[in-house]
Amino acid sequence: MTTAANRFWRQTEAVLVELPADVRLHRDDFYSQPDWDVFQMRYTSADGFRLFAWLSVPLGDGPFPAVIRMPDYASVHDIVYTPLRERAVVMNPTFRGQRESDQAFQAEFPGLLTEGIEDPGSYVMRRVFADALRGFDALLAQGQAEVGEVAVIGTGLGGTLALAVAAHRAAVKAVAANTPMALGNPASLVPGLAYPLAELDDYMRLYSDQKEAVKKNTADLDPLKTAGKITSPVLLSVGIYDTGSCPLAFGEKLAAKIPDCDLRVYHGAGEGGGHEHAQIQLSWLSDRLGLG
């Protein structure tokens, strides 16, 4: 990892250490079911920003394995429905600007990838990675359920956040990342990409004097710079026609950097294998968490 990237992650951790998570839970009667309880979860991230998550807890005595689905690049991040919910804690965190985490800042989509990008101190995406780390920490800090082994999953930006958390939290047992966004890597700045990465090129065409700032202020977020630190096994899916999140060449480089990576390549795009891979991922996660 470069010195600049190291500095970014050290500063991010330092900011989080200054603020307790202050986790608050409220049972949601509407979404709770006979086999599990669902809670609205709120906690504090960097800059005192209050974040929202859904937390699903099976009935019975723990410890339970847990699955955290990191949020993708979208305004709404709802409850994920998975058969693992009957046997595992499932957390659905959000990052700042998404619905229910937008009291102080409402993100635009498209728009968030370039919000404040002209300066590292104002670039919102750098704080989104802090929010991902704090989401993992908040799960371990909550007192509703005793948590055992934890898997982190995600698609698109969520896949990138999942990999970042695994690189900085040794307690992560497994990672399933689908088409992780190439944000920060030179592959994200190539003209002619699809959205959401095309948002970066749109910005540079509109503000041609900011091209170097875009390269510099996103570089610390490049997944390739932290991939070698991941100690858990990773299931990685990419689509050969994906140009909006995880171009194939970038996905292959990322897989080569991760010490223990199972790369699955599909004849698709940003869906990264779709339903077929969803079934593979479910089985893979069940095995890693001892739920098979």
N, C-alpha and C positions, 0 to 999 in steps of 0.2 A: 504494500500500500504506500502511496506517495506521502511525503511529509505533510502536504496541504490536506489530504484526505484524513490523515491521522489527527491533525489539528481540529478538523471539523468534527470528528466523532468524539474527541476528548471534550471539546466545548459543548457539544450536545449533551453528553453525559453529565457534565458539570452543571448545566442549567437544570437538568432533571433532578439531580441530587438536592438542589436548593429547595425544592417544593415537594411536600408529601403528596401522595396520590389522593388522599382524602376520599376514599371510595364510599359511595352511598348507593344503596339498593332499595328498589321498590317493586314488590311483586305485582306482575301484570295479570290480573284475573282473566282477561280476555284470551291471551295467548297460552296461558298455562293449561296443561292437560293432565289426565289421571296419572301418567307415568313420568311427568317432569314438570317442574315449575319454571316459569320464565320471569325474569326480572329486568326492569329498566335500571341500567347501571350508569352512574355518573362519577367522574373522577377528574383530577386536575393534571394538566400537562404543562409543558414549557410556557412561560409568560403568564402563568395563572389561568390558562385557557381551560374551561370546563368542557369535557368531552362526554359523549353518549355512547353506550354500547348495549346490545341485547345480551343477556346471559341466561342460558338454559341449563338447569341442574336436574339430573335424574333423581327420582325418589329413592331413598335407601341410604345406607351408610357408605361413606367413602373409605379410602381415597378413590376418586374417579380419574381416569385419563381425561385429557382435555384437548379440544380442537379449537384453535383461534383462526377465524377466516379474516385475513386482512382485507381492507376495503379497496375496491377498484376505483378507477377514475370516473366517478359519476356523482350526481347530486344526492341520490337516495341510496341507502345501504340497508336493506331490510333483513329480517330474520332468514337465515339459511335453513332450509328443510333437508334433513339428513337422517337416515335410519340410525346413525351413530348416537343420536340424541337420547335414545333410551338407555344407553350405557356409558355415555361420556358427557362431560360438561362441554357446552358449545358456546363460544363467545364471538360476537359480531361487533367489533369496535368500529368507530368512525374516526376520521381525522377532521381537523378544523375546516370549517366552511361547508361541510356536508350537512344534510338535514339533521336536526336535533343537536348538532354541534356548531350551530351558526348564529348564536346569540350576539357575538361580538364581531363576527366576520362571515359574510355570505359569499361563498365562492361562485364563480361563473364557470360553466362548462359549455364550450371551450373557454379558456381564460386562466384557469388556475395554474397550468403549466408555466405560464409566463408572468404571473402576478408578482410584481416587484423584482423581476429577474435582473434588472440593471445593476443591482447592488446585493452582495451576499447577505447584508444585514436585513434587507427587506424581502428577500426571495422566500415566498411562503412555502415552497416545496421543501426547503431545508428543514422547516419546522414540522412538516408532515412526517418526516422520518423520525423526528423526536416523538411525535404522537404515536407512531407505531411501537416504538420501544416502551413508551409509557403504558400502552394498552396491554402489552405482555406483563409488565410489572404490576398493573392493576389487578389482573387476574390472580396473580399469586398473593396479592395483598388483601383481596376480599375474604370475608369470613363466613360466607354462606355455605361453601362447599370445600371439602378437603381435596386438593388437586394432586394427582400423581404425575405421570409422564404427559408432556405437552407436545402436540404437533401443531405446526403453523402452516396454513395454506393460503392461497390467493391466486387471482388471475389478473393479468395486465399489471397495472401499478401495484395491485395487491400482491402479485407474485414477487415483484421487486422488494416490496416492504417485508414480505415473509422471509426472503433471503437475507435482507439486512438485519432483521431481528435474530435470525439464526447465527449470523456472523458475530453478534454482540451479546448473545445470551446463551451461555453454554448449557443451560437447562433444557433447551429445545431438543426433543427426541427425534423429530422427523420433520421434513419440509416437503410439501407438494406445491410446486410453483408452475402455473400454466402461463405460457407466453409472457414472461416477465418483461415489463417495459424497459427499454434500453436507455432510459433517461440518464444523461451524463456521459454516455459513450458517444464517440464520434458517429456511430451508426445512426444516432437519433437526429443528426443535423444534416443528413443527406437530402437534397431537394427531391420532390416528387413522392414523398411518403404519404401514407394515408393517415387519417386521424386516429388516435389523438396526437401522435408525434408530429404530424404536419403543422400543428399549432406553433411549434418552435420555428419552422421555416417561414410561416406566415408572419411571425413577429419580426424575424430578421429582414424580410423583404420590406416590411413597413418601417422598420427602424434599422436601416443598414449600418448606422454608426454604432450599433450595439452588438454586432456579431461577436466580437472578442469577449465582451462581457457575458454573453450567453454561454459561450464555450467555457469560460473560466468559472462562472458561478453555478454551473450544473455539474462540472467535472467531478466534484467530491462525491456525487451521488451514483457514479458509475458502478453498477453491480460487479463488474470484473475486478474492481479494486479491493473488494472485501470477500469475494467468493472463496479465496483460499483459506479463510479463517473459519469456514463452516465445518463443524465436526460431526454433524448429524447426517444421515443419509438423505438424499434429495431425489425426488421424482420430478423430472422436468419435462414438460411437453411444449412442443413448438409446431407451427404450421409452415409448410414450405412456401406458402404464398403470403405470409404475414408481412406487411410493410408498415403497419400502424402501431405496433407495440414491440414485437420481438422478431426482427428480421432473422432469417434462418442462419446466416453467417454469424451474427451476434450470438444467437442461441447456442450454436456449436462451440464458439469460443468460451462462452459462459460454462457450458457443461465440462469443458476441458479443464477449467480452473477449479471447479468444485471437487474436492478430494474423493467423495463418494456419491457419484451422480448416475442415475438411471435415466438416460435421455430417450424420449419417445418422439419420433418425428411423424407427422401426419400430413396427408394430402389435403390441407385446408389452409385457413388463414388464422385470424385472431381467436377463433374458437379453440384452437389447440387440441383438437381431437374430439371435441363435442361429447356426445353421450357415450361413445365407445370409451373414451379416456376417463370419463366420470366413473364408470364401472371399475376400470383398472385402478383408479385412484382410491376408490372406496375400499377395495380389497387390500391394496397396499397399505393404507392407513390402518385398517383393522389389524393387519399383521404386525405393524410397527408398534401399535399401542396395546397389543395383547388382547384384541377383541375378536380374533378370528374364531 
